[in-house]
Amino acid sequence: MIEFSQFNYAYPTSTAPVLRDIAVTIPEGQVCGLVGPSGAGKSTLAYAAAGLIPHALGGEFTGSVTTAGRVVADTPLAEVVTEVGLVLQNPFNQISGAKYTVREELAFGLENLGVARPEMVSRIDGMLERLQITHLADRSPYELSGGQQQLVALAAVLVMQPRVLVLDEPTSQLDPAGSRLVFTALDELRDSGITVLLVEHKLEQLAEYTDRLLVLVGGSVQLDGPPEEVLADPRLPEWGVGTTRFTDVARRAAELGRWPTERPLPVTLPAAVAGFTESLGDAG
């Protein structure tokens, strides 16, 4: 559903490529997380998957990107966006400015696609309820907090029912409760078969809600695999990615001989509990 084939990219003002030899295929229905240090090229990769590169941002590239069955560089952006939804890190950049209320903002894209009014109302009401923002429906998007605007921006994309969803740090302005809403909504999308590429720094949530993780360092993919393997890799701190708090505690316990030798380091709370339970049993 998203395929990078030996993709290299440099911005118009860059003296060197920002992305190097990206060769990744994300199949239909997979939730794939993307992590890396600041400046690694994560947002750039997201923009390439969503079609902003090369259509809106220009630059030079080699290789190709195919999203939702379309070669992005050969497909007009107006066609790409009918299949691909993009949620930006700063929701202010995504509010249309053409509508007076949140409900109208969610209707904006559906109106452009000519969706019938009953269907439009059903989708909007359902999405407002799913993200628990029904109480914001009649307020101006510009009167909301940054976190509330982010939920509105996400709702406006999800209501379009894209086949591919690309999110660039969608919870960066949200408190823990708002973050849980976003990740819960993404989890519920699994049954719909939507493909998700998620740029995010919250490692514990990525461990719980993604099927796969990519680690991008210096514009190249350094790790690619299941979250429980990728997030336990000892090189992550060196690369500026960090570790989950569960992995960190278990690694310190292992240094003290209090973590089961044959058990992998945990990246989630249940795995940590299981490991420490086993360790305590052995000690007893």
C-alpha positions, -999 to +999 in steps of 0.1 A: +000+000+000+030+023+006+062+013-013+095+032-013+118+019-040+154+030-036+142+065-029+165+094-024+154+130-019+169+164-014+150+197-007+155+225-032+178+243-008+196+212+004+232+205-004+229+168+004+200+142+003+177+142+033+165+106+026+189+079+013+182+046-003+148+041+013+135+007+003+104-001+024+070-017+017+041-012+041+013-036+032-024-029+033-038-028+068-005-024+086+001+002+113+038+012+109+055+035+133+085+057+124+110+069+150+143+086+149+162+116+163+154+152+154+166+159+118+166+122+107+141+129+079+110+114+095+086+142+084+103+142+049+095+106+045+059+112+056+055+140+031+069+118+003+043+091+012+015+116+012+024+133-021+036+167-008+070+156-022+076+163-050+043+181-059+042+208-033+077+210-020+098+204-051+133+192-048+152+164-065+147+127-061+156+093-075+137+061-071+100+061-066+071+061-041+039+043-047+009+049-024-025+034-026-015+019-060-004+052-075+031+063-084+031+095-064+054+115-087+032+106-118-001+113-101-016+148-096-018+157-060-056+163-063-059+126-071-034+114-044-054+132-016-086+113-025-068+081-012-043+094+013-050+114+044-022+135+060-023+149+096+004+175+102+023+181+135+009+217+137-029+216+134-031+253+127-016+247+093-044+222+085-075+242+095-091+254+062-100+289+074-131+286+052-155+274+078-170+289+110-176+258+131-159+224+138-188+206+122-185+226+090-147+220+091-153+183+091-178+187+062-154+207+041-136+178+024-168+157+020-185+187+003-156+189-022-161+152-030-198+155-034-207+131-006-245+130-001-258+150+029-272+120+049-239+102+045-220+133+054-240+139+086-236+103+096-198+103+091-194+136+109-215+127+139-198+094+142-163+109+141-172+136+166-183+109+190-154+086+184-128+114+192-150+127+220-153+162+206-190+165+201-191+194+226-168+213+202-191+209+171-205+244+171-174+262+181-149+280+158-118+259+151-098+290+159-112+293+194-098+259+204-066+249+222-038+234+203-047+199+215-084+204+206-074+217+171-052+186+166-082+163+173-103+183+149-076+181+122-075+143+127-112+140+126-114+160+094-090+135+077-105+104+092-140+114+081-128+112+045-122+075+050-088+074+033-072+041+023-038+054+036-033+076+067+000+094+072+004+111+106+033+134+115+035+135+153-003+138+157-001+138+195+026+163+200+002+189+213-021+166+233-022+157+269-021+120+280-059+117+277-060+133+242-031+110+232-051+079+243-080+091+222-058+093+191-042+059+196-075+043+205-090+057+173-061+043+153-065+009+169-102+009+159-092+015+123-075-019+121-107-036+111-112-012+082-080-023+065-065+012+064-028+015+061-011+038+086+023+054+087+028+071+121+057+094+130+057+096+168+081+100+198+059+083+224+076+049+224+053+032+249+023+039+228+041+028+196+050-005+214+013-011+221-005+001+190+018-005+160+025-037+141+059-026+129+086+000+136+111+017+114+141+036+129+154+064+107+188+078+114+206+102+091+181+097+064+185+059+062+165+031+078+186+014+104+161-009+120+129-024+107+108-050+126+083-058+153+081-032+181+092-057+208+124-063+189+132-028+176+125-010+209+148-034+228+178-027+206+206-014+227+217+011+200+186+033+203+200+056+230+231+061+209+210+072+180+190+097+201+158+076+200+157+065+237+139+035+252+106+028+268+107+031+306+099-006+309+130-015+288+152+010+308+141-005+342+145-041+330+180-033+316+191-019+349+176-050+367+195-072+343+228-055+352+220-064+388+211-100+380+174-094+387+160-100+352+156-136+337+187-143+315+168-159+286+139-134+286+140-105+261+139-070+276+103-057+277+089-028+258+054-029+273+040-030+309+026-066+306+060-079+294+078-061+322+054-075+348+058-110+334+096-108+335+098-094+371+073-120+383+095-147+369+126-131+384+109-129+419+098-165+415+134-176+408+147-156+437+122-172+460 
